[in-house]
Amino acid sequence: MAKPFASSADVEAKEQTLELLADGVYALTAEGDPNIGAIEGEDFLVCFEALTTPVVAARWLAILREHTDKPVRYLVLSHYHAVRVLGASAFDAEAIVAHEITRELVAERGAQDWESEFARMPRLAEGADSVPGLTWPTLTFADRMTIDLGGDRGELVLQYHGRGHTEGDITAWLPRHRILFAGDLVEAQAALYTGDAFHRDWATTTLDRIEALGADQLVGGRGGVSRGPAEVSAAIAQTRRFLQVMIDRVGAVQQRGGTLKEAFETTHAALVDDYGRWPIFEHCLPFDVSRLWDELSGVERPIIWTSERDQEVWAQLQG
């Protein structure tokens, strides 16, 4: 029997947990749904990620407003995917910050990604008609941007570490507290989505640079907060291993002249025991293997995902 498409059968609401990481540093986790965060400056807020729709984002802001009434000066987007950015209008931010490549990706493939992700994850798209349009960054940078939080709150460093989950992912780093908001470059107890990834860069230099920060707490794209150096190292290691197993298995099938279907099956078998119980594993893997197959075949940049292509790949690999 064919598996239900992507996350179309995932209809149960997830329990949200507000995590206080330090004074004025917040994360909201939700049993494998996308994580989101906020950092208080002296008289303003920096919010990290925007969720899927303004309706969904407004609920997060209502929780946040129980703790602070400071206005949102910066809304930082780690990358361009719809489930991270289309709730942006709810924040009324002075500036929407992202990497310069992220803005280019919104222009190139943002509309297709919007349609694709809402079809893959309909539960997350609650209030879809409240989305006013694509989310456009208004402030971009290439390598590094530092925000002075004011008073004795220190700095927030936004940084590009190289290609990974997408071509333009950034992290948010609080050196004073050694807290890292890693976006989807690191997942703790959640499967990786790599359909727009650069697997070899991500598994090596990009994760090396993230690990070199030496975070004491890490908020990944999904899953729980990693607390303490040991948990942070474990989250980075399991992310790296997921990628490396995929690279090894898909590469081996290609080298012996096998098929995409065979690559999917051998990769699934290699990962399922360790990762199969994690959120969105079955959802992600067909799209992950398809992109990696292309990458190892010499397709440098990810092919744009459309709803039609999603269905074709799903039917071929999970049918």
N, C-alpha and C positions, 0 to 999 in steps of 0.2 A: 504494500500500500504506500502511495506517495505521501511524503511528509507535508503538513500544511505549509504554505509558502511563507518563508522568512519568519517574522514574528506575528503573523496574522492571527494565530491561535492564542497569543499571549494577551489575555483580557483581564487578568487579575491586577488590581491596584497594588502597588508596592508601598511598604511602610517607610516613611521618611524619617531620618534621624539628623538632628542638628548637632554638629560637632563643634565645640569651642576648642580651637587648637592653641590659642594664646589670647591675651587680652585684645579684643577687637579683631580677631581672625577667625572666620567661620567657614565651615563646609557643610553642605547638605548632601547626604548620601541616601540612596533609596534602593537597597537590595538589588544592585546591578543595573538600575536605570542610570542615565547620565548624571554625574556629579556636578556640583556648582559651588562657587565660593564667593566670599567677600572679605575685604580688608579695610578697616577703618583708618583713615588719615585723621589729622587733628580736627579738621572741620569738613571733611568730605569722605566719600566712599569710593573704593575701587571694587567693582564687581567682576568676577571671572566666570565667563560663559553666560548664555542667555536662555537656554532651554528651547523648546520646540515652537511654542506659540506664546503670544502675549497673555492668553488666559492662564496657561500653565506657569509662566514666569511670574504673574501677579500673585500666585499663591506663595511662591518662594519669597517675594518681596514682603508679603504680609507677615511671614515668619521673621524675616530680618528686621522689620519695623517694630517688633516686640523688644528689640535690643538696641536699636539706634535709629534716630530720625535724620541722620546726616544725608545730604543730597548726593546722588551718584554723579561724580565728576568724570570718571572713566569706566567704560564697560570694555573689558578686555576679552577678545575672542581668540581661543587657541588655534582655531582653523575654521574652514568654511562650511563644514557639514551642517545640514539643515537642523538636525536635532540639537545643535549647539548654538545656533545664531538667530533663528527666526522669531524668537521671543523678544528681540532687542527693543522694540518700540515701547515695551512696558516699563523700561528703566528710566526713560527720560534723561539719558546721560548727556553730559556736555560733549563728550568725545567717545567714539567707538574705535577702539585700538586693535590693530591686527598687523601681521607681517605684510609687507608690500606684495608678496606673491599671493597671499590669501585674497587680497582685493582683485588681483588678476584672475584667480580661479572662480571667484563669484561671477565675474563678467563672462568667463569662458563656459562655465558649467553649473553655475548656481541654480538656474531654473530647472535643469534636468535633475539635479540632486534633490531639490525640493520635492518634485513629483515622485522620484524614486524612493526617498526615505519615508515619506508619508504613506506610501503604499506598503512598504516593508514593515513599518512599525505603527499601525493605525492607532493603537492605544496612546502612544506618546503625542499624537497629533490632535489631541482634544482642543476644540476651539479653533480649528484650522481656518475658519472664515475670519478670524480676528487678525491674521497675518496681513499687514498692509502691502507687502511686497518683499523683494530681496533686501537683505541687510547689507548695507554698504559701509565698510570702514571709512571713518573720516580722518583718522590719524594713523599713518603707517610708518614702519621703520624697516631697516634691512638686517641689522645684526643685534642691536641692543638699545633699550630705552629704559631710563631710570626715572622713577617717580619719587619725589621727596614727599614723604607722608606727613611731614611737619612735626613741630615740637620734638619730643624724644622718641618718636615712633620709627625712626630710621628710614630706610629706602625700600622700594619695591623694584626689583630688576626684572624687566621683560626681556627675554632672550631667545634667539634662534640658534639651535644647536646642529642644524643640518636636516636633510630630508629624512622623513620617517613615515608616520601615519599618513601624512600628505606631504606635498611639496613645501608647505609653508607653516608648519606647526611652531608654536612658541610656548614657553613656560613662564610662570610667574614665581619669582624667588624672593623670599624674605631673609636676607643674610643675618639679620639680628636674631631672628627666632630659628633659623635654619629650617624653614618650612617651604616646601616646594609644591606648587600646583602644576602638575605635569601634563594636564590634558590627556589625550589618548595616546601619548607616547609611552606611557606606562599604565598597565592595568593590574590591579591587585584583586585576585580572585574573580576575574572576569575574562572572557575570551577576547582575543584581539580581532578587530575588523581591519583588514589590510587591503581592501578592494581598490584603494587609491594610494597604495604605499610604494615606498622604495625600500624593499626588504633588506637588501645587503647593506645599504647605508645605515638603516635604522638599527640593525642587529649589531653593528660594529661601532663606528665613530659617533653616531648620534647618542646611543645609550652610554657610550664611554664618557661623553661630555656631561651627560646628566648625572651619572654616577659620581663623577669627579667633584660635583658640587658638595657632596657630603651631607645631604639632608638628614635631619633627625625626624622629620615628619613629612609624609608625601601623600598628596591627594591625587589619585589617578583619575582617568576618565570615567571609570566605573568601578564598583566594588568598594570595600571599606577603606578607611584611612589607615595608612601604614604608620605605626607609631614606634619610634626607636630605630636606631641604625640597623639592627638585625632585620626588622620587618621591611624597612626601605630596601635593603640589599636583596631581600627575598623577592620583593615585587619586581625589581629591575631584572633579577636573574630569571624569574619565570617568564617575563615578557621576552627576554632575549632567547630563552630556550624554545618558546613557542615559534618564534621566527626562524631559529636555526634548524629546528626539526622540519619545518616546512621547506626551507631552502634545500636541505639535504635530500628529502624524499622526492620532492617535485623534480629537482635536478637529476636525480638518479633515473627516474622514469623517462625523462627527456633524453638522457644520454643513451639509453638502450632502445630508443625509438618507440616508446610506449605512447599511450593516449592520455588526453586530459582526464578522462574518466578514471583511468588507472591511477593517475597521479592523485586525484581526489581520494580514491579509496585507500591507497597506501598511506596517505597523510592522515586521513581520518583515523585509520587503525593505529597509527603511531601516537596520536594525540589524545584519543578519546578517554583512555584510562585516567590520565592526569587532569585533563581539562574539560572533559565532556559534561561534567556536572555543573560547570560554570555557566552563568548567564550568557545567552546568545551564541553559544558554541555552534549549534547546528545551523543557526541563521547565518553566521558569518562565513563558515568554512568554504562553501562553494564559491563565493565571491573572492575570498582570500586566494584560493588555489588558482582561480581563473586569472587574476591579476599577476600572480607570481609566475604562472606559466608564460604569460605574455612577456614579463620582464626578463625572464631567463631566455626567451626567444629573441630578445633584442628590441622589444617595444619599450622605448625609454620612458615615455610618459603614459600614465594610465589612460585607457580608453574610457570615454565618458559613459557612465552608467545611465541608462534610461529605463523606464518601467518595462519596456518591451525586452530589452537586453536582460534585465533582472529575471524575468520569467523564463527566458530561453535558457539561461545558465542554470537556474534552479531545476528546470525540467530535465536538463541533460545530466546534472550531477546528483540531485537529491530525489529525482523522480523514481 
